[in-house]
């Protein structure tokens, strides 16, 4: 069975959400949460004057 060119142009693909795509979104969210946590901790340590001497 062969499809003609006009039939091939009518084929529509569906939206597929793979595990890899979901995993990359979750990792991106985790990166932003970790970054916010680190910045918050740094601000709190600076305000409380609890920095380690060099």
PDB file as gemmi writes it, atoms N, CA and C in Angstrom:
CRYST1    1.000    1.000    1.000  90.00  90.00  90.00 P 1                      
ATOM      1  N   UNK A   1       0.848  -1.173   0.000  1.00  0.00           N  
ATOM      2  CA  UNK A   1       0.000   0.000   0.000  1.00  0.00           C  
ATOM      3  C   UNK A   1       0.890   1.232   0.000  1.00  0.00           C  
ATOM      4  N   UNK A   2       0.670   2.094  -0.935  1.00  0.00           N  
ATOM      5  CA  UNK A   2       1.418   3.340  -1.034  1.00  0.00           C  
ATOM      6  C   UNK A   2       0.461   4.508  -0.937  1.00  0.00           C  
ATOM      7  N   UNK A   3       0.936   5.573  -0.303  1.00  0.00           N  
ATOM      8  CA  UNK A   3       0.129   6.783  -0.199  1.00  0.00           C  
ATOM      9  C   UNK A   3       0.578   7.770  -1.256  1.00  0.00           C  
ATOM     10  N   UNK A   4      -0.385   8.507  -1.745  1.00  0.00           N  
ATOM     11  CA  UNK A   4      -0.043   9.543  -2.719  1.00  0.00           C  
ATOM     12  C   UNK A   4       0.473  10.773  -1.977  1.00  0.00           C  
ATOM     13  N   UNK A   5       1.031  11.705  -2.733  1.00  0.00           N  
ATOM     14  CA  UNK A   5       1.591  12.908  -2.123  1.00  0.00           C  
ATOM     15  C   UNK A   5       0.511  13.706  -1.405  1.00  0.00           C  
ATOM     16  N   UNK A   6      -0.678  13.795  -1.982  1.00  0.00           N  
ATOM     17  CA  UNK A   6      -1.771  14.550  -1.347  1.00  0.00           C  
ATOM     18  C   UNK A   6      -2.220  13.863  -0.056  1.00  0.00           C  
ATOM     19  N   UNK A   7      -2.202  12.533  -0.024  1.00  0.00           N  
ATOM     20  CA  UNK A   7      -2.565  11.809   1.195  1.00  0.00           C  
ATOM     21  C   UNK A   7      -1.495  11.996   2.274  1.00  0.00           C  
ATOM     22  N   UNK A   8      -0.248  12.022   1.878  1.00  0.00           N  
ATOM     23  CA  UNK A   8       0.831  12.231   2.839  1.00  0.00           C  
ATOM     24  C   UNK A   8       0.757  13.618   3.471  1.00  0.00           C  
ATOM     25  N   UNK A   9       0.318  14.607   2.715  1.00  0.00           N  
ATOM     26  CA  UNK A   9       0.205  15.966   3.244  1.00  0.00           C  
ATOM     27  C   UNK A   9      -0.929  16.097   4.251  1.00  0.00           C  
ATOM     28  N   UNK A  10      -1.893  15.190   4.232  1.00  0.00           N  
ATOM     29  CA  UNK A  10      -3.028  15.242   5.147  1.00  0.00           C  
ATOM     30  C   UNK A  10      -2.752  14.569   6.489  1.00  0.00           C  
ATOM     31  N   UNK A  11      -1.625  13.887   6.627  1.00  0.00           N  
ATOM     32  CA  UNK A  11      -1.304  13.188   7.875  1.00  0.00           C  
ATOM     33  C   UNK A  11      -0.936  14.208   8.942  1.00  0.00           C  
ATOM     34  N   UNK A  12      -1.586  14.071  10.108  1.00  0.00           N  
ATOM     35  CA  UNK A  12      -1.298  14.951  11.239  1.00  0.00           C  
ATOM     36  C   UNK A  12      -0.749  14.108  12.381  1.00  0.00           C  
ATOM     37  N   UNK A  13       0.289  14.610  13.012  1.00  0.00           N  
ATOM     38  CA  UNK A  13       0.876  13.908  14.146  1.00  0.00           C  
ATOM     39  C   UNK A  13       0.249  14.363  15.449  1.00  0.00           C  
ATOM     40  N   UNK A  14       0.301  13.528  16.433  1.00  0.00           N  
ATOM     41  CA  UNK A  14      -0.248  13.859  17.738  1.00  0.00           C  
ATOM     42  C   UNK A  14       0.832  14.417  18.658  1.00  0.00           C  
ATOM     43  N   UNK A  15       0.394  14.905  19.786  1.00  0.00           N  
ATOM     44  CA  UNK A  15       1.297  15.443  20.786  1.00  0.00           C  
ATOM     45  C   UNK A  15       1.744  14.293  21.670  1.00  0.00           C  
ATOM     46  N   UNK A  16       3.021  14.044  21.684  1.00  0.00           N  
ATOM     47  CA  UNK A  16       3.511  12.976  22.544  1.00  0.00           C  
ATOM     48  C   UNK A  16       4.400  13.587  23.614  1.00  0.00           C  
ATOM     49  N   UNK A  17       4.084  13.292  24.848  1.00  0.00           N  
ATOM     50  CA  UNK A  17       4.867  13.765  25.981  1.00  0.00           C  
ATOM     51  C   UNK A  17       5.634  12.565  26.507  1.00  0.00           C  
ATOM     52  N   UNK A  18       6.929  12.597  26.327  1.00  0.00           N  
ATOM     53  CA  UNK A  18       7.735  11.460  26.731  1.00  0.00           C  
ATOM     54  C   UNK A  18       8.258  11.651  28.150  1.00  0.00           C  
ATOM     55  N   UNK A  19       8.765  10.605  28.706  1.00  0.00           N  
ATOM     56  CA  UNK A  19       9.351  10.657  30.038  1.00  0.00           C  
ATOM     57  C   UNK A  19      10.559  11.567  30.085  1.00  0.00           C  
ATOM     58  N   UNK A  20      11.300  11.628  29.003  1.00  0.00           N  
ATOM     59  CA  UNK A  20      12.473  12.493  28.953  1.00  0.00           C  
ATOM     60  C   UNK A  20      12.082  13.958  29.032  1.00  0.00           C  
ATOM     61  N   UNK A  21      11.010  14.333  28.356  1.00  0.00           N  
ATOM     62  CA  UNK A  21      10.528  15.713  28.389  1.00  0.00           C  
ATOM     63  C   UNK A  21      10.057  16.094  29.789  1.00  0.00           C  
ATOM     64  N   UNK A  22       9.302  15.223  30.420  1.00  0.00           N  
ATOM     65  CA  UNK A  22       8.831  15.478  31.782  1.00  0.00           C  
ATOM     66  C   UNK A  22      10.018  15.577  32.740  1.00  0.00           C  
ATOM     67  N   UNK A  23      10.988  14.695  32.582  1.00  0.00           N  
ATOM     68  CA  UNK A  23      12.172  14.697  33.439  1.00  0.00           C  
ATOM     69  C   UNK A  23      12.951  16.003  33.297  1.00  0.00           C  
ATOM     70  N   UNK A  24      13.055  16.523  32.091  1.00  0.00           N  
ATOM     71  CA  UNK A  24      13.793  17.771  31.904  1.00  0.00           C  
ATOM     72  C   UNK A  24      13.067  18.946  32.546  1.00  0.00           C  
ATOM     73  N   UNK A  25      11.737  18.969  32.494  1.00  0.00           N  
ATOM     74  CA  UNK A  25      10.973  20.025  33.169  1.00  0.00           C  
ATOM     75  C   UNK A  25      11.160  19.954  34.680  1.00  0.00           C  
ATOM     76  N   UNK A  26      11.107  18.758  35.225  1.00  0.00           N  
ATOM     77  CA  UNK A  26      11.272  18.586  36.670  1.00  0.00           C  
ATOM     78  C   UNK A  26      12.663  19.007  37.098  1.00  0.00           C  
ATOM     79  N   UNK A  27      13.670  18.651  36.317  1.00  0.00           N  
ATOM     80  CA  UNK A  27      15.042  19.062  36.646  1.00  0.00           C  
ATOM     81  C   UNK A  27      15.191  20.578  36.582  1.00  0.00           C  
ATOM     82  N   UNK A  28      14.553  21.212  35.608  1.00  0.00           N  
ATOM     83  CA  UNK A  28      14.603  22.664  35.505  1.00  0.00           C  
ATOM     84  C   UNK A  28      13.970  23.343  36.707  1.00  0.00           C  
ATOM     85  N   UNK A  29      12.841  22.820  37.151  1.00  0.00           N  
ATOM     86  CA  UNK A  29      12.180  23.372  38.338  1.00  0.00           C  
ATOM     87  C   UNK A  29      13.064  23.189  39.564  1.00  0.00           C  
ATOM     88  N   UNK A  30      13.679  22.016  39.685  1.00  0.00           N  
ATOM     89  CA  UNK A  30      14.559  21.759  40.831  1.00  0.00           C  
ATOM     90  C   UNK A  30      15.768  22.691  40.824  1.00  0.00           C  
ATOM     91  N   UNK A  31      16.287  23.008  39.647  1.00  0.00           N  
ATOM     92  CA  UNK A  31      17.430  23.931  39.570  1.00  0.00           C  
ATOM     93  C   UNK A  31      17.023  25.305  40.096  1.00  0.00           C  
ATOM     94  N   UNK A  32      15.853  25.797  39.697  1.00  0.00           N  
ATOM     95  CA  UNK A  32      15.388  27.101  40.167  1.00  0.00           C  
ATOM     96  C   UNK A  32      15.128  27.088  41.677  1.00  0.00           C  
ATOM     97  N   UNK A  33      14.567  26.002  42.197  1.00  0.00           N  
ATOM     98  CA  UNK A  33      14.326  25.913  43.633  1.00  0.00           C  
ATOM     99  C   UNK A  33      15.640  25.887  44.414  1.00  0.00           C  
ATOM    100  N   UNK A  34      16.615  25.125  43.941  1.00  0.00           N  
ATOM    101  CA  UNK A  34      17.915  25.073  44.606  1.00  0.00           C  
ATOM    102  C   UNK A  34      18.625  26.416  44.545  1.00  0.00           C  
ATOM    103  N   UNK A  35      18.510  27.098  43.423  1.00  0.00           N  
ATOM    104  CA  UNK A  35      19.129  28.420  43.294  1.00  0.00           C  
ATOM    105  C   UNK A  35      18.494  29.400  44.278  1.00  0.00           C  
ATOM    106  N   UNK A  36      17.192  29.400  44.385  1.00  0.00           N  
ATOM    107  CA  UNK A  36      16.504  30.272  45.331  1.00  0.00           C  
ATOM    108  C   UNK A  36      16.861  29.948  46.764  1.00  0.00           C  
ATOM    109  N   UNK A  37      16.973  28.671  47.075  1.00  0.00           N  
ATOM    110  CA  UNK A  37      17.356  28.253  48.424  1.00  0.00           C  
ATOM    111  C   UNK A  37      18.772  28.725  48.747  1.00  0.00           C  
ATOM    112  N   UNK A  38      19.675  28.609  47.806  1.00  0.00           N  
ATOM    113  CA  UNK A  38      21.059  29.038  48.026  1.00  0.00           C  
ATOM    114  C   UNK A  38      21.150  30.548  48.217  1.00  0.00           C  
ATOM    115  N   UNK A  39      20.435  31.292  47.394  1.00  0.00           N  
ATOM    116  CA  UNK A  39      20.452  32.755  47.519  1.00  0.00           C  
ATOM    117  C   UNK A  39      19.836  33.175  48.852  1.00  0.00           C  
ATOM    118  N   UNK A  40      18.740  32.539  49.240  1.00  0.00           N  
ATOM    119  CA  UNK A  40      18.102  32.849  50.513  1.00  0.00           C  
ATOM    120  C   UNK A  40      19.010  32.561  51.694  1.00  0.00           C  
ATOM    121  N   UNK A  41      19.705  31.433  51.639  1.00  0.00           N  
ATOM    122  CA  UNK A  41      20.636  31.086  52.712  1.00  0.00           C  
ATOM    123  C   UNK A  41      21.779  32.082  52.774  1.00  0.00           C  
ATOM    124  N   UNK A  42      22.300  32.484  51.621  1.00  0.00           N  
ATOM    125  CA  UNK A  42      23.396  33.455  51.597  1.00  0.00           C  
ATOM    126  C   UNK A  42      22.953  34.796  52.178  1.00  0.00           C  
ATOM    127  N   UNK A  43      21.756  35.238  51.827  1.00  0.00           N  
ATOM    128  CA  UNK A  43      21.243  36.511  52.360  1.00  0.00           C  
ATOM    129  C   UNK A  43      21.072  36.419  53.874  1.00  0.00           C  
ATOM    130  N   UNK A  44      20.534  35.303  54.351  1.00  0.00           N  
ATOM    131  CA  UNK A  44      20.326  35.131  55.792  1.00  0.00           C  
ATOM    132  C   UNK A  44      21.661  35.109  56.541  1.00  0.00           C  
ATOM    133  N   UNK A  45      22.673  34.455  55.977  1.00  0.00           N  
ATOM    134  CA  UNK A  45      23.980  34.400  56.630  1.00  0.00           C  
ATOM    135  C   UNK A  45      24.655  35.766  56.645  1.00  0.00           C  
ATOM    136  N   UNK A  46      24.469  36.537  55.580  1.00  0.00           N  
ATOM    137  CA  UNK A  46      25.066  37.875  55.530  1.00  0.00           C  
ATOM    138  C   UNK A  46      24.382  38.782  56.553  1.00  0.00           C  
ATOM    139  N   UNK A  47      23.058  38.718  56.639  1.00  0.00           N  
ATOM    140  CA  UNK A  47      22.328  39.561  57.588  1.00  0.00           C  
ATOM    141  C   UNK A  47      22.631  39.176  59.031  1.00  0.00           C  
ATOM    142  N   UNK A  48      22.817  37.897  59.296  1.00  0.00           N  
ATOM    143  CA  UNK A  48      23.107  37.441  60.656  1.00  0.00           C  
ATOM    144  C   UNK A  48      24.578  37.516  60.995  1.00  0.00           C  
ATOM    145  N   UNK A  49      25.396  37.974  60.069  1.00  0.00           N  
ATOM    146  CA  UNK A  49      26.848  38.103  60.250  1.00  0.00           C  
ATOM    147  C   UNK A  49      27.467  36.769  60.662  1.00  0.00           C  
ATOM    148  N   UNK A  50      27.046  35.704  59.997  1.00  0.00           N  
ATOM    149  CA  UNK A  50      27.544  34.358  60.312  1.00  0.00           C  
ATOM    150  C   UNK A  50      28.354  33.794  59.154  1.00  0.00           C  
ATOM    151  N   UNK A  51      29.249  34.599  58.626  1.00  0.00           N  
ATOM    152  CA  UNK A  51      30.102  34.157  57.528  1.00  0.00           C  
ATOM    153  C   UNK A  51      31.396  33.572  58.077  1.00  0.00           C  
ATOM    154  N   UNK A  52      31.917  32.602  57.398  1.00  0.00           N  
ATOM    155  CA  UNK A  52      33.188  31.990  57.804  1.00  0.00           C  
ATOM    156  C   UNK A  52      34.340  32.948  57.436  1.00  0.00           C  
ATOM    157  N   UNK A  53      35.285  33.137  58.354  1.00  0.00           N  
ATOM    158  CA  UNK A  53      36.429  33.994  58.015  1.00  0.00           C  
ATOM    159  C   UNK A  53      37.341  33.287  57.031  1.00  0.00           C  
ATOM    160  N   UNK A  54      37.976  34.060  56.190  1.00  0.00           N  
ATOM    161  CA  UNK A  54      38.884  33.477  55.179  1.00  0.00           C  
ATOM    162  C   UNK A  54      40.276  33.409  55.690  1.00  0.00           C  
TER     163      UNK A  54                                                      
END                                                                             
